[in-house]
Every structure is written in structure tokens, then in C-alpha cells.
Amino acid sequence: MNSAKTPDERGADLRCSDDSLIVDLMDGRTISVPLAWYPRLRGATTEQRAHWEIAGGGYGIHWPEIDEDLSTEGLLRGAPALKTV
């Protein structure tokens, strides 16, 4: 009998520390990535970081006040934000 849970990469909750973005997934895993990888989040106020919403059927996170969108898939891959010119 296999009691392993099926991975569920949808976001359930998140929080930011002074230097990290921490995302809890529906399957119980937690992802922690450096805020330095995401300049818009790093430059946002604590209040702006706290105002987020789940998007994309649970696979995305959106911060409307700073127009930032991240995917749980990208966070799991360790993909920092693309640099813009």
C-alpha cells in the first residue's frame, strides 16, 4: 500500500521576513527564497508585501500594489526574477 501524498504545488499561505519569501504549499511543503531575487518585493513596504492574492488556479501569487507575479513552479525551480534593461 502506498501512503505517499500526491504533490500539490498550489500555494496555501505566504509570509515575508526581512530577507526571505516563505511560501507554504497545499501538500505541506514550504519554500523559502531570498527577497534579493525579487527586486520589486525587496523594495516594497511591509504592507505592500502583506497584500497578496493567490492567482492562476493556485499556482501563482500576485501582489497588486507592486504589480508582481510569481509562480510556485518558478519558486520550486529556484528561478530569480529576470533582469530588465
Sequence and secondary structure as in RCSB ss.txt:
>XXXX:A:sequence
MNSAKTPDERGADLRCSDDSLIVDLMDGRTISVPLAWYPRLRGATTEQRAHWEIAGGGYGIHWPEIDEDLSTEGL
LRGAPALKTV
>XXXX:A:secstr
          EEEEEE SSEEEEEETTS EEEEEGGG HHHHHS HHHHH  EEEGGGTEEEETTTTEEEEHHHH
HHT       
